């Protein structure tokens, strides 16, 4: 995910984004649109600042 490579990224632990997404049952990976998830994470960072 691009947010992890951002120089302003600081791990905050587990975060609930209240975002619906798909799940690959074979590899148990969540599938979501990167731009939507990044927008949610950015909004979370703005409320934390």
C-alpha positions in Angstrom: 0.0 0.0 0.0 1.4 3.4 -0.9 0.6 4.9 2.5 3.2 2.7 4.1 5.9 4.2 1.9 4.9 7.8 2.8 7.5 9.6 4.8 4.8 10.9 7.2 3.5 7.4 8.0 3.6 6.4 11.6 2.1 3.0 12.6 -0.9 3.4 14.9 -1.9 -0.2 15.4 -5.3 -1.7 14.6 -7.7 0.8 13.0 -11.4 0.2 12.1 -12.1 2.1 8.9 -15.8 0.9 8.6 -15.2 0.1 5.0 -16.8 -2.7 3.1 -14.5 -4.8 0.9 -14.1 -8.3 -0.5 -12.2 -11.2 1.0 -10.2 -13.8 -0.8 -11.0 -17.0 1.1 -8.0 -18.8 -0.4 -5.3 -16.4 0.9 -7.5 -14.5 3.5 -6.5 -11.2 1.9 -8.9 -8.2 2.1 -9.5 -6.6 -1.3 -10.4 -2.9 -1.6 -9.7 0.1 -3.9 -6.4 1.6 -2.8 -7.5 5.2 -3.4 -10.6 4.7 -1.2 -8.6 3.2 1.7 -5.9 5.9 1.4 -8.6 8.6 1.6 -10.0 7.0 4.8 -6.5 6.8 6.3 -5.8 10.4 5.4 -9.0 11.5 7.0 -8.2 9.5 10.1 -4.8 11.2 10.3 -6.4 14.7 10.0 -8.7 14.0 13.0 -5.8 12.7 15.1 -3.6 15.8 14.5 
